[in-house]
Amino acid sequence: MTTYEASAPTGGGRIRKVRERHNDKLTIVLCVLSLLVIIPLYLGVTMALKTDHQAAAGNGLSLPNPFKFSNFQAAWDLVNYPRALSMSLIIAIIAVIGELVISSMAAYAIVRNWDRKAFRYSYFYLLGAMFIPFPVVALPQVKLTAILHLDNPAGVAILHILFGLSFNILLYSAFLRSVPYELEESARLDGCTTWQTFRRLIVPLLGPMNATVGIFAFIASWNDYMMPSLITASPHDQTLPVVQQIFSTSLTTNYNVAFASYLMAMLPTLIVYFFAQKWVLSGVTQGAIK
Amino acid sequence: MSASTATRSSAAKQPRTRSRASLTYTLMLFPAVALFTIFITLPGLVGMVLSFTNYAGFGAWKWIGFKNYDSLFHDSTIMGSYKFTLLFAVVTTVVVNVCALFLAVALNSKIRFKRTLRSIFFVPMVLSGIVVAYVFQYIFGFEIPSIFGGQSMLASSHWAWLGVVIVTAWQTIPSAMVIYLAGLVAIPGEVYEAAAMDGATSWRQFRSITFPLMAGYVVINTILSFKNYLNVYDVVVGLTGGGPGTSTTSVAMGLFNGFNSGDYAYSMANAVIFFIITVIIALLQLRLMKGREVSFS
């Protein structure tokens, strides 16, 4: 009853709002402003389809004529796209799985043992990473990963996991604190061990949180330039964003091929964005409010 | 606080289960703490110790006390990188937050194509910084001069920093915007209806209702963005390469350059200074946020 009464006025308000006029002036302003986002993207696409001559001579806003799809083939060969793509994918997959597993386990252990000093201190210790930017520890890390033979994509993935850790633990533990212990008690009474309780009860509960953390881990790992460019020793094992530097260092390549390559590098995150928009956006807000 | 007491009381009800289970809990926490210690704490401490030596990245070394720190403060390139980074971080934080707040308010009002417009404005958020910088390098370097004439902004040591601000803003406005949107959604529409009935203009509504209610979000966003911008690297590499000269060399970039030139210990001293500055700023901002939270509730 009370819920009905409380929601009734809001419902009425919504109906009135729909009938109200749209703010057309503001719509026009926003459409014009959206050009600031669209034009660079448009330029990227059209540039990638132009011939060498058009790219060098014409103005960037003109449509390509004729369309030259072979730029993509040229870029594909030049940066060894399949190789760089698989390196990016390997790093992103290890980073995503690692962040999900390691952070959720740690957050669960911390929240359920908050009364123990060791766990409480570990929490603040891990959160301290938020104050350590990568550049500060980068040089010794380069040494360390070389010593451990981790100056390769595996090492980059480990660092991605660690630099995401504090933020993820913050998210997971805030969520887990709101899960009542009574829920677990019944599982315990049925004879579940701690690990079984975590696997069968907590992990399914974490579903939406896992989606947010996972998508963020993917985008951050995919787009990172700093860590792979410094940590990975062999140029053959570089990720997609890093291999793009070939176009800025050599003067002989054409802009049309470079842009075709940039497009192919950005495509995977764009696809993730269009399919997982809801979680991407909710993730940003959750992170900020906690 | 209340969360911890709640856990404690429910834990007290289950003393037997808890003591038996604690090995599993320890094992669950272990990977995070162990990896963190090996890959972040340990290198951090080693780096800090080496900043007091003349270590070149290889071979023998000896203690030289505070010499590295002393020469740092007399190194105009390093001091220049701090000047650029701080100026850049302050300007970008202001630009991004003003634009993001405006766009969030606009995208939250009664407009047409709301969903489509939102989707478009969010796109830059998921793109890789270095690739975005490469695209803008072409736009600033060739496109704009060919349409409007004149010299490229990136070629001028006075204005190149502004290019870095613009590209960073282009890429990071969406994430600030998402946070503002989340805050705006929480403000009940009735408040605005009442204000409109009392004859408040939209600017007046923004000033007297929206902005005060959004102040907490402004603080959060300022902290998040400022911390982020202090580490600027990708966009600089892709857009200006630190130039012209060293006019847009950021602190992070200076640190990595030092590694290539063999000034290992010297760069570590620089990293320690950078770390201290980051911590001071983070603590200041946390204090500011705490005050804000209190005044809110």
Interface residues (C-beta under 8 A of the other chain):
Chain A: P9 G13 K17 E20 R21 H22 N23 D24 L26 T27 V29 L30 C31 L33 S34 L36 V37 I38 P40 L41 L43 G44 M47 N59 G60 I102 S103 M105 A106 Y108 A109 I110 V111 R112 N113 W114 D115 R116 F119 S122 Y125 L126 A129 M130 F131 I132 P133 F134 P135 V136 V137 A138 L139 P140 Q141 V142 K143 L144 I158 L159 I161 L162 L165 I169 R177 Y181 E182 E185 R188 T193 T194 W195 F198 I219 W222 N223 Y225 M226 L230 L240 P241 V242 Q244 Q245 F247 S248 Y255 A258 F259 Y262 A265 M266 T269 L270 V272 Y273 Q277 V280 L281 V284 T285 A288 I289
Chain B: A3 S4 A6 T7 R8 S10 A11 Q14 T17 A21 S22 T24 Y25 T26 M28 L29 P31 A32 V33 L35 F36 I38 F39 I40 L42 P43 G44 V46 G47 L50 L103 A106 L107 S109 K110 I111 R112 F113 L117 S119 I120 F121 F122 V123 P124 M125 V126 L127 S128 G129 I130 V131 V132 Y134 V135 F136 Q137 Y138 I139 F142 E143 S146 I147 W170 S175 V178 I179 L181 A182 G189 E190 E193 Y217 I220 N221 L224 K227 L230 N231 Y233 D234 V237 G238 G241 V251 A252 L255 F256 G258 F259 Y264 S267 M268 A271 V272 F274 F275 T278 V279 A282
